[in-house]
Amino acid sequence: MRTKQSLTLDDVKKIAAAAEAEALAHKWAVTIAIVDDGGHLLWLQRLDGAAATSAMIGPAKARTAALGQRETKIYEDVINNGRYSFLSAPDLDGLLEGGVPIMVGGDCVGAVGVSGVKSNEDAQIAKAGIAALGL
């Protein structure tokens, strides 16, 4: 058997703080969700002014990124390029840019999903959070 790393609560707090700082620096009202490698919610933070629906979309993006082990932008691009049948993929509902996996040594240990502003800005916030781990 091989050993795989996992997120600690301290890791999650670092990610959340850096993601929040990025959002606040741009005055973006978003929801930040962090999940483990199985897509299970570890952190949910809805900043003041964030739309209620972002509290559902952010975790969905994070879960999809973790389970697929790739950025959710890839799925959005597949669909936008005409492969509409991908919308029928089971149990994946965060198919919009803004979900970013956390990769360590080739393994996915979790993901960050952000919702509330433009999709590329959501992804920017997620990547800023992950960068705080110094991977």
VMD Tcl script that draws the C-alpha trace (Angstrom):
set ca {
  {0.00 0.00 0.00}
  {1.09 3.53 -0.62}
  {0.71 6.51 1.65}
  {-1.38 9.47 0.58}
  {-1.41 12.89 2.17}
  {-4.62 14.53 3.34}
  {-5.72 18.01 4.31}
  {-5.56 19.01 7.96}
  {-7.78 21.59 9.58}
  {-4.78 23.95 9.62}
  {-4.40 23.48 5.85}
  {-8.08 24.23 5.34}
  {-7.85 27.38 7.45}
  {-4.82 28.60 5.46}
  {-6.63 28.02 2.17}
  {-9.78 29.75 3.43}
  {-7.89 32.77 4.79}
  {-5.93 33.29 1.57}
  {-9.03 32.84 -0.60}
  {-10.96 35.30 1.57}
  {-8.10 37.83 1.38}
  {-8.07 37.57 -2.43}
  {-11.83 38.08 -2.62}
  {-11.82 41.01 -0.20}
  {-8.88 42.67 -1.99}
  {-11.10 42.87 -5.08}
  {-14.34 43.57 -3.16}
  {-15.85 40.33 -4.50}
  {-18.74 38.85 -2.52}
  {-18.37 35.08 -2.91}
  {-18.83 31.75 -1.23}
  {-15.69 29.67 -0.64}
  {-16.03 25.91 -0.28}
  {-13.26 23.44 0.52}
  {-13.72 19.68 0.23}
  {-11.61 16.58 0.81}
  {-10.62 14.14 -1.94}
  {-14.03 12.45 -1.76}
  {-15.87 15.74 -2.24}
  {-16.99 15.96 1.40}
  {-17.39 19.49 2.67}
  {-14.69 20.66 5.10}
  {-15.30 24.42 4.95}
  {-18.02 26.75 3.74}
  {-17.75 30.51 4.01}
  {-20.25 32.91 2.48}
  {-18.92 36.46 2.49}
  {-21.26 39.37 3.19}
  {-23.26 40.22 0.11}
  {-22.76 36.88 -1.65}
  {-25.85 35.55 -3.38}
  {-27.65 32.75 -1.57}
  {-27.29 30.43 -4.54}
  {-23.49 30.72 -4.36}
  {-23.65 28.63 -1.17}
  {-24.87 25.75 -3.32}
  {-22.77 26.36 -6.43}
  {-19.40 26.73 -4.63}
  {-19.52 23.32 -2.95}
  {-20.75 21.72 -6.18}
  {-17.75 23.14 -8.05}
  {-15.37 21.93 -5.32}
  {-16.89 18.44 -5.27}
  {-16.71 18.12 -9.05}
  {-13.07 19.29 -9.10}
  {-12.10 16.82 -6.36}
  {-13.86 13.82 -7.89}
  {-12.65 14.60 -11.40}
  {-9.18 15.61 -10.22}
  {-9.20 18.52 -12.66}
  {-10.38 22.09 -12.86}
  {-14.08 22.45 -13.54}
  {-13.26 24.83 -16.40}
  {-12.37 21.72 -18.41}
  {-15.95 20.46 -18.10}
  {-17.41 23.85 -18.92}
  {-15.24 24.03 -22.05}
  {-16.28 20.52 -23.15}
  {-19.94 21.48 -22.89}
  {-19.45 24.90 -24.51}
  {-17.67 23.22 -27.41}
  {-20.78 21.21 -28.21}
  {-20.52 18.00 -26.21}
  {-23.89 18.55 -24.54}
  {-24.23 14.87 -23.68}
  {-21.70 15.52 -20.90}
  {-24.50 17.25 -19.02}
  {-25.85 13.76 -18.31}
  {-22.73 12.72 -16.36}
  {-24.00 11.24 -13.09}
  {-23.67 13.17 -9.83}
  {-21.68 16.06 -11.32}
  {-23.42 19.38 -10.99}
  {-20.60 21.89 -10.62}
  {-19.66 22.05 -14.27}
  {-18.70 25.75 -14.26}
  {-15.26 27.30 -13.95}
  {-14.30 28.04 -10.35}
  {-13.52 24.58 -8.97}
  {-9.81 23.78 -8.58}
  {-8.34 20.53 -7.29}
  {-5.57 20.50 -4.69}
  {-2.88 18.20 -6.08}
  {0.01 16.89 -3.98}
  {2.54 14.57 -5.56}
  {0.10 13.58 -8.30}
  {-2.70 12.86 -5.85}
  {-5.82 14.92 -5.34}
  {-6.22 15.71 -1.64}
  {-9.24 17.99 -2.03}
  {-10.51 21.00 -3.93}
  {-11.65 24.58 -3.59}
  {-14.84 25.83 -5.21}
  {-15.77 29.50 -5.39}
  {-18.97 31.10 -6.62}
  {-20.23 34.65 -6.75}
  {-18.37 36.60 -9.41}
  {-17.23 35.90 -12.98}
  {-16.07 32.30 -13.36}
  {-12.46 33.24 -14.09}
  {-12.48 35.41 -10.94}
  {-13.93 32.51 -8.93}
  {-11.01 30.37 -10.17}
  {-8.54 33.16 -9.31}
  {-9.78 33.15 -5.72}
  {-9.61 29.35 -5.47}
  {-6.04 29.30 -6.82}
  {-4.99 32.06 -4.39}
  {-6.28 29.92 -1.55}
  {-4.44 26.81 -2.72}
  {-1.23 28.82 -3.22}
  {-1.19 29.51 0.53}
  {-0.17 25.87 1.05}
  {3.10 26.53 -0.80}
  {2.89 23.34 -2.82}
}
mol new
graphics top color blue
foreach p $ca { graphics top sphere $p radius 0.5 }
foreach p [lrange $ca 0 end-1] q [lrange $ca 1 end] { graphics top cylinder $p $q radius 0.2 }
display resetview
